[in-house]
Amino acid sequence: MTNKLKPDWAGEDILSRFVNLLIQTKPLYNIMKGQARQVLIKTAEKNGIPWRETYQKLDRTSVKSLLPEITNKNLTYPEYYQVPFHAYNEGNLCWAAAFEAESATKAMGLRVWKGENLTWQEAENRMRGNFHKILGEYSPPIVRDVLDVGCSVGISTLTLHHYYSQRQQDPVRTIGLDLSPYMLSVAKIRDEKGEIDRWIHANAENTGLSDRSFDIISLQFVIHELPRYASKAIFKEMLRILRPGGILSIIDNNPKSPVIQSLPPALFVLMKSTEPWSDDFYTFDVEAALKEAGFEHRITTPSDPRHRTIIAVKPY
């Protein structure tokens, strides 16, 4: 670990301001956005992740027909969710983002242990397994209801459901919630056995779910995509719907990670060009915000070279 609280390329540092200026220059931004996407695709396909094939396969399914039934027509998208990110002009509100999310997620694990000769499956299992191990140490003895917030296409939801289903004899009800009906449509297609109780199209700041209805809530690689005011509002909503003694678990990029802090200039410029809330996230005191919302902070610990896990508990 490093003594620096955040990377020099995030926040108000001179380097960060210079990078932001580059990103705000539209012709340069368009080039960087395209390059960021190509880096992901090349990393994936070089390591056996069939990026284009997965896209085409999903495009041939009945997934698009699910959109009307999954879409919550009463939902108003927050402003922060309607800006370009992840190299898509429509953000997560498009089929391209939904069809490529699984491949991008698998490629993420490969970037964590670049020096090791791991398959994407080994990297993915290690990354998720480390998170689950920490979460398991703080979980209630019996877990009945699990909510995965910002579930995307359901990879995190299914692995979390399997973890608790294998950990105990009691049945587990798991729900995935996301703001993108496109992502949720793909999640429902991927959930071939119908293991997940519901896929809910809702705003995490106002879920519409009942008070005290969950034992475990996870936010996996979500809050780096949000302005801090949204994260704070989500923490308050999570406190409301958790049972006393319930756990809010967060895994996300670690601002103190030497790997993230020492990213080559080309990579951190590419990353910032596709993550509009980077400056806000890397200077955000998550633990203080959790306490302000009413949680008891239990632990913040590196779960792999790039990510940290944060565990908070709803008081009795």
The 8 nearest C-alpha neighbors of each residue, nearest first, counted from 0:
[[1, 257, 256, 255, 2, 3, 301, 304],
 [2, 0, 3, 257, 255, 256, 4, 260],
 [1, 3, 4, 0, 255, 5, 257, 256],
 [4, 2, 1, 5, 255, 6, 254, 260],
 [3, 5, 255, 254, 2, 6, 1, 282],
 [4, 6, 254, 255, 3, 281, 7, 282],
 [5, 7, 260, 8, 9, 254, 259, 4],
 [8, 6, 9, 12, 14, 5, 15, 260],
 [7, 9, 15, 6, 14, 12, 10, 18],
 [10, 8, 278, 15, 7, 6, 281, 11],
 [9, 11, 278, 12, 15, 282, 8, 281],
 [10, 12, 15, 16, 13, 9, 278, 14],
 [13, 11, 15, 14, 10, 7, 16, 8],
 [14, 12, 16, 15, 17, 11, 8, 7],
 [15, 13, 17, 8, 12, 16, 18, 7],
 [14, 16, 8, 9, 18, 12, 17, 13],
 [15, 17, 19, 13, 18, 14, 20, 11],
 [16, 18, 20, 14, 15, 19, 13, 21],
 [19, 17, 15, 21, 20, 16, 14, 22],
 [20, 18, 22, 16, 21, 17, 23, 15],
 [19, 21, 17, 23, 18, 22, 16, 24],
 [22, 20, 18, 24, 19, 23, 17, 27],
 [21, 23, 28, 19, 24, 20, 272, 18],
 [22, 24, 20, 21, 25, 19, 28, 27],
 [25, 23, 21, 22, 27, 26, 28, 20],
 [24, 26, 28, 27, 23, 29, 22, 21],
 [27, 25, 29, 28, 24, 30, 31, 23],
 [26, 28, 30, 25, 29, 24, 31, 21],
 [29, 27, 22, 25, 31, 30, 26, 24],
 [28, 30, 32, 26, 27, 31, 25, 33],
 [29, 31, 27, 33, 28, 32, 34, 26],
 [32, 30, 34, 28, 33, 29, 269, 35],
 [33, 31, 29, 86, 35, 34, 30, 28],
 [32, 34, 30, 36, 31, 35, 29, 37],
 [33, 35, 31, 37, 36, 32, 38, 30],
 [36, 34, 32, 38, 269, 33, 37, 31],
 [35, 37, 39, 33, 34, 38, 86, 40],
 [36, 38, 34, 40, 39, 35, 41, 33],
 [39, 37, 35, 41, 36, 40, 42, 34],
 [40, 38, 42, 36, 37, 41, 43, 35],
 [39, 41, 37, 43, 42, 38, 44, 36],
 [40, 42, 38, 44, 43, 39, 45, 37],
 [43, 41, 39, 45, 40, 44, 38, 46],
 [42, 44, 48, 40, 106, 46, 41, 45],
 [45, 43, 48, 47, 46, 41, 49, 42],
 [44, 46, 42, 43, 47, 41, 48, 40],
 [47, 45, 44, 43, 48, 42, 119, 118],
 [46, 48, 44, 45, 49, 43, 119, 118],
 [47, 49, 44, 43, 50, 46, 102, 45],
 [48, 50, 52, 44, 51, 53, 47, 43],
 [51, 49, 53, 102, 52, 48, 44, 54],
 [52, 50, 54, 53, 49, 55, 99, 40],
 [51, 53, 55, 49, 54, 50, 56, 57],
 [54, 52, 56, 50, 55, 51, 49, 57],
 [53, 55, 98, 51, 57, 52, 56, 99],
 [56, 54, 58, 52, 53, 57, 51, 59],
 [55, 57, 53, 59, 58, 54, 52, 60],
 [58, 56, 60, 59, 54, 55, 53, 98],
 [57, 59, 55, 56, 60, 54, 62, 98],
 [58, 60, 56, 57, 55, 61, 62, 54],
 [61, 59, 57, 62, 58, 56, 63, 188],
 [60, 62, 64, 63, 59, 65, 58, 57],
 [63, 61, 60, 64, 65, 184, 185, 188],
 [64, 62, 65, 66, 61, 184, 60, 181],
 [63, 65, 62, 66, 61, 67, 68, 184],
 [66, 64, 63, 62, 68, 184, 67, 69],
 [65, 67, 69, 64, 68, 63, 70, 184],
 [68, 66, 70, 69, 65, 64, 71, 63],
 [69, 67, 66, 65, 70, 71, 64, 184],
 [68, 70, 66, 67, 180, 65, 71, 200],
 [71, 69, 67, 180, 68, 72, 66, 200],
 [70, 72, 73, 74, 200, 69, 201, 68],
 [71, 73, 74, 70, 75, 67, 69, 200],
 [74, 72, 71, 75, 70, 201, 76, 200],
 [73, 75, 72, 71, 76, 201, 202, 200],
 [76, 74, 77, 73, 72, 202, 71, 78],
 [75, 77, 74, 78, 80, 81, 178, 202],
 [78, 76, 79, 80, 75, 81, 202, 229],
 [77, 79, 80, 81, 76, 82, 75, 229],
 [78, 80, 77, 81, 82, 225, 226, 76],
 [81, 79, 78, 77, 82, 76, 90, 91],
 [80, 82, 78, 79, 90, 89, 83, 77],
 [81, 83, 80, 79, 90, 84, 89, 88],
 [84, 82, 88, 90, 89, 87, 81, 86],
 [83, 85, 273, 90, 86, 87, 274, 82],
 [84, 86, 273, 87, 274, 90, 83, 36],
 [87, 85, 32, 84, 273, 36, 88, 33],
 [88, 86, 90, 89, 85, 84, 83, 96],
 [87, 89, 83, 90, 86, 84, 82, 85],
 [90, 88, 87, 92, 83, 93, 91, 81],
 [91, 89, 83, 84, 87, 92, 88, 82],
 [92, 90, 96, 93, 179, 89, 97, 182],
 [93, 91, 89, 90, 179, 181, 94, 96],
 [92, 94, 95, 91, 96, 89, 181, 97],
 [95, 93, 97, 96, 98, 181, 92, 182],
 [94, 96, 98, 97, 93, 99, 54, 87],
 [97, 95, 99, 94, 91, 98, 93, 100],
 [96, 98, 182, 94, 100, 95, 99, 181],
 [97, 99, 54, 95, 96, 100, 94, 57],
 [100, 98, 96, 97, 102, 101, 54, 95],
 [101, 99, 103, 97, 102, 98, 96, 104],
 [102, 100, 104, 103, 99, 105, 152, 98],
 [101, 103, 105, 104, 50, 99, 100, 106],
 [104, 102, 100, 106, 105, 101, 99, 107],
 [105, 103, 107, 101, 106, 102, 100, 108],
 [104, 106, 102, 107, 103, 108, 119, 101],
 [105, 107, 103, 43, 109, 104, 108, 102],
 [108, 106, 104, 105, 110, 109, 103, 111],
 [107, 109, 122, 123, 111, 110, 106, 105],
 [108, 110, 106, 111, 107, 119, 122, 112],
 [109, 111, 113, 108, 107, 112, 106, 42],
 [112, 110, 108, 109, 113, 305, 304, 107],
 [111, 113, 114, 115, 110, 109, 108, 122],
 [112, 114, 110, 115, 111, 109, 116, 117],
 [115, 113, 112, 116, 111, 117, 110, 109],
 [116, 114, 113, 112, 117, 109, 118, 111],
 [115, 117, 114, 118, 113, 112, 109, 122],
 [118, 116, 115, 121, 122, 119, 109, 112],
 [117, 119, 121, 120, 122, 116, 46, 109],
 [118, 120, 122, 121, 109, 123, 105, 117],
 [121, 119, 123, 118, 122, 124, 105, 117],
 [122, 120, 124, 118, 123, 119, 117, 125],
 [121, 123, 108, 119, 125, 120, 124, 109],
 [122, 124, 108, 120, 126, 125, 121, 119],
 [125, 123, 121, 127, 122, 126, 128, 120],
 [124, 126, 128, 122, 123, 127, 129, 121],
 [125, 127, 123, 129, 128, 124, 122, 130],
 [126, 128, 130, 124, 129, 125, 123, 131],
 [129, 127, 125, 131, 130, 126, 124, 132],
 [130, 128, 132, 126, 127, 131, 302, 125],
 [129, 131, 127, 128, 133, 132, 302, 134],
 [132, 130, 134, 128, 133, 129, 135, 127],
 [131, 133, 135, 129, 134, 130, 128, 136],
 [134, 132, 136, 130, 135, 131, 129, 137],
 [133, 135, 131, 132, 136, 137, 138, 130],
 [134, 136, 138, 132, 137, 133, 131, 139],
 [135, 137, 133, 134, 138, 132, 131, 139],
 [136, 138, 135, 134, 139, 133, 246, 310],
 [137, 139, 135, 136, 134, 140, 246, 215],
 [138, 140, 141, 142, 137, 245, 244, 214],
 [141, 139, 138, 142, 167, 137, 135, 136],
 [142, 140, 139, 143, 169, 167, 138, 214],
 [143, 141, 214, 144, 139, 140, 171, 215],
 [142, 144, 171, 172, 141, 214, 170, 145],
 [143, 145, 213, 172, 214, 171, 173, 142],
 [144, 146, 173, 215, 213, 216, 214, 172],
 [147, 145, 216, 174, 173, 175, 148, 215],
 [146, 148, 175, 217, 150, 156, 216, 176],
 [149, 147, 176, 150, 218, 217, 146, 177],
 [150, 148, 177, 151, 176, 221, 218, 147],
 [149, 151, 148, 153, 175, 147, 177, 176],
 [150, 152, 182, 153, 149, 177, 183, 186],
 [153, 151, 186, 182, 185, 183, 154, 150],
 [152, 154, 186, 156, 150, 155, 151, 157],
 [155, 153, 156, 157, 152, 158, 101, 150],
 [154, 156, 158, 153, 157, 159, 150, 219],
 [157, 155, 153, 159, 154, 158, 147, 175],
 [156, 158, 160, 159, 154, 155, 153, 161],
 [157, 159, 161, 155, 160, 156, 162, 154],
 [160, 158, 162, 156, 157, 161, 155, 163],
 [159, 161, 157, 158, 162, 163, 164, 156],
 [162, 160, 164, 158, 159, 163, 165, 157],
 [163, 161, 159, 160, 165, 164, 158, 166],
 [164, 162, 166, 165, 160, 161, 167, 159],
 [163, 165, 161, 166, 162, 167, 160, 171],
 [166, 164, 163, 162, 167, 161, 168, 160],
 [167, 165, 163, 164, 162, 168, 161, 135],
 [168, 166, 169, 165, 164, 163, 141, 170],
 [167, 169, 170, 164, 166, 165, 171, 163],
 [168, 170, 167, 171, 143, 141, 164, 142],
 [171, 169, 168, 164, 143, 172, 167, 142],
 [172, 170, 143, 144, 164, 173, 169, 142],
 [171, 173, 144, 196, 143, 145, 170, 174],
 [172, 174, 145, 195, 196, 146, 144, 160],
 [175, 173, 146, 197, 196, 195, 198, 147],
 [174, 176, 198, 147, 150, 146, 156, 199],
 [177, 175, 199, 148, 150, 149, 198, 200],
 [176, 178, 149, 200, 179, 150, 201, 151],
 [179, 177, 201, 200, 202, 180, 149, 176],
 [178, 180, 181, 182, 177, 92, 91, 183],
 [179, 181, 183, 70, 182, 184, 200, 69],
 [182, 180, 184, 179, 183, 97, 94, 93],
 [183, 181, 97, 152, 151, 185, 179, 180],
 [182, 184, 186, 180, 185, 181, 152, 187],
 [185, 183, 181, 187, 186, 182, 65, 62],
 [184, 186, 188, 182, 183, 187, 152, 189],
 [187, 185, 152, 183, 153, 189, 184, 188],
 [186, 188, 190, 184, 185, 189, 183, 198],
 [187, 189, 185, 186, 190, 191, 184, 62],
 [188, 190, 186, 191, 187, 185, 153, 152],
 [191, 189, 187, 193, 188, 192, 186, 194],
 [190, 192, 189, 193, 188, 187, 194, 186],
 [193, 191, 194, 190, 195, 189, 188, 187],
 [192, 194, 190, 191, 195, 196, 187, 197],
 [195, 193, 192, 196, 190, 157, 191, 173],
 [196, 194, 173, 193, 197, 174, 190, 172],
 [195, 197, 174, 173, 172, 194, 198, 193],
 [198, 196, 174, 195, 199, 175, 173, 176],
 [197, 199, 175, 176, 174, 183, 200, 187],
 [200, 198, 176, 201, 197, 175, 177, 69],
 [199, 201, 177, 178, 71, 176, 180, 70],
 [202, 200, 178, 206, 199, 177, 203, 176],
 [201, 203, 204, 205, 206, 178, 177, 200],
 [204, 202, 206, 205, 233, 201, 148, 236],
 [203, 205, 233, 202, 232, 236, 206, 229],
 [206, 204, 203, 202, 207, 236, 201, 233],
 [205, 207, 203, 208, 202, 201, 204, 236],
 [206, 208, 205, 209, 201, 202, 203, 210],
 [209, 207, 206, 210, 240, 212, 205, 211],
 [208, 210, 212, 240, 211, 207, 239, 206],
 [209, 211, 240, 239, 212, 208, 241, 242],
 [212, 210, 242, 240, 241, 213, 239, 209],
 [211, 213, 240, 210, 241, 209, 242, 214],
 [214, 212, 241, 144, 215, 242, 145, 211],
 [213, 215, 245, 144, 242, 142, 241, 145],
 [216, 214, 145, 246, 213, 245, 247, 146],
 [217, 215, 146, 247, 147, 145, 248, 246],
 [216, 218, 248, 147, 249, 247, 219, 148],
 [219, 217, 249, 148, 221, 248, 147, 220],
 [218, 220, 250, 221, 249, 217, 251, 155],
 [221, 219, 251, 250, 222, 218, 223, 252],
 [220, 222, 219, 223, 224, 218, 149, 251],
 [223, 221, 225, 224, 230, 220, 251, 280],
 [222, 224, 280, 225, 221, 277, 220, 276],
 [223, 225, 222, 221, 276, 274, 226, 275],
 [226, 224, 222, 223, 276, 227, 229, 230],
 [225, 227, 228, 229, 276, 279, 230, 280],
 [226, 228, 230, 229, 231, 225, 279, 280],
 [229, 227, 231, 230, 226, 232, 225, 233],
 [228, 230, 232, 227, 231, 226, 233, 225],
 [231, 229, 227, 233, 232, 228, 234, 222],
 [232, 230, 234, 228, 233, 229, 227, 288],
 [231, 233, 229, 235, 230, 204, 234, 228],
 [232, 234, 204, 230, 236, 235, 231, 203],
 [233, 235, 237, 231, 236, 232, 230, 292],
 [236, 234, 238, 292, 232, 233, 237, 239],
 [235, 237, 233, 239, 238, 234, 204, 232],
 [236, 238, 234, 240, 239, 235, 241, 233],
 [239, 237, 235, 241, 236, 240, 234, 313],
 [240, 238, 236, 237, 210, 241, 211, 235],
 [239, 241, 210, 211, 237, 212, 238, 209],
 [242, 240, 211, 213, 238, 245, 239, 212],
 [241, 243, 211, 245, 213, 214, 212, 244],
 [244, 242, 315, 313, 245, 314, 241, 211],
 [245, 243, 313, 314, 315, 312, 242, 246],
 [246, 244, 214, 242, 243, 313, 241, 312],
 [247, 245, 312, 215, 311, 248, 216, 214],
 [246, 248, 216, 311, 217, 310, 215, 312],
 [249, 247, 217, 310, 309, 246, 216, 218],
 [250, 248, 218, 309, 308, 219, 217, 310],
 [251, 249, 308, 219, 307, 220, 309, 218],
 [250, 252, 220, 306, 307, 253, 219, 249],
 [251, 253, 306, 305, 307, 254, 223, 250],
 [252, 254, 306, 307, 256, 255, 305, 251],
 [253, 255, 5, 281, 256, 4, 252, 6],
 [256, 254, 4, 253, 5, 1, 3, 257],
 [255, 257, 253, 258, 259, 254, 305, 260],
 [258, 256, 260, 259, 261, 1, 0, 255],
 [259, 257, 256, 261, 260, 305, 262, 304],
 [260, 258, 256, 262, 261, 257, 305, 6],
 [259, 261, 6, 257, 258, 262, 256, 5],
 [260, 262, 258, 259, 257, 263, 6, 256],
 [261, 263, 259, 260, 267, 266, 258, 264],
 [262, 264, 266, 265, 261, 267, 268, 260],
 [265, 263, 267, 266, 268, 262, 269, 261],
 [264, 266, 268, 263, 267, 269, 262, 270],
 [267, 265, 269, 268, 263, 264, 270, 262],
 [266, 268, 270, 264, 269, 265, 262, 271],
 [267, 269, 271, 265, 266, 270, 264, 272],
 [270, 268, 266, 272, 35, 267, 271, 31],
 [271, 269, 267, 272, 268, 273, 266, 274],
 [272, 270, 274, 268, 273, 269, 267, 277],
 [271, 273, 269, 270, 274, 22, 32, 268],
 [272, 274, 85, 84, 271, 86, 270, 275],
 [273, 275, 271, 84, 276, 277, 272, 270],
 [276, 274, 277, 273, 84, 271, 272, 224],
 [275, 277, 279, 274, 278, 226, 225, 224],
 [276, 278, 280, 279, 274, 275, 281, 271],
 [279, 277, 10, 9, 281, 280, 276, 282],
 [278, 280, 276, 277, 282, 281, 226, 283],
 [279, 281, 283, 277, 223, 282, 278, 276],
 [280, 282, 278, 254, 283, 279, 5, 277],
 [281, 283, 280, 279, 10, 278, 284, 5],
 [284, 282, 280, 281, 285, 279, 227, 288],
 [285, 283, 287, 286, 288, 282, 280, 281],
 [286, 284, 288, 287, 283, 289, 231, 230],
 [285, 287, 289, 288, 284, 290, 296, 309],
 [288, 286, 290, 289, 285, 284, 291, 296],
 [287, 289, 291, 285, 286, 290, 292, 231],
 [290, 288, 292, 286, 291, 294, 287, 285],
 [289, 291, 294, 293, 287, 292, 288, 295],
 [290, 292, 288, 289, 293, 287, 294, 231],
 [291, 293, 289, 235, 290, 294, 288, 234],
 [294, 292, 290, 291, 289, 295, 238, 313],
 [295, 293, 290, 313, 289, 312, 311, 292],
 [294, 296, 312, 311, 290, 297, 313, 314],
 [295, 297, 311, 298, 294, 310, 312, 286],
 [298, 296, 311, 310, 295, 312, 299, 309],
 [299, 297, 310, 309, 296, 300, 311, 308],
 [298, 300, 309, 308, 310, 307, 301, 297],
 [299, 301, 307, 308, 302, 298, 309, 306],
 [302, 300, 307, 303, 306, 308, 304, 299],
 [301, 303, 307, 129, 306, 308, 130, 300],
 [302, 304, 306, 301, 305, 126, 307, 111],
 [303, 305, 306, 111, 256, 258, 301, 302],
 [306, 304, 303, 256, 253, 252, 111, 258],
 [307, 305, 252, 253, 251, 303, 302, 301],
 [308, 306, 301, 253, 302, 300, 250, 251],
 [307, 309, 250, 300, 249, 299, 302, 301],
 [308, 310, 299, 249, 298, 248, 250, 307],
 [309, 311, 248, 298, 297, 247, 296, 249],
 [310, 312, 296, 247, 297, 295, 246, 294],
 [313, 311, 246, 295, 294, 245, 244, 314],
 [312, 314, 294, 244, 243, 245, 238, 295],
 [315, 313, 243, 244, 312, 295, 294, 293],
 [314, 243, 244, 313, 242, 245, 312, 295]]
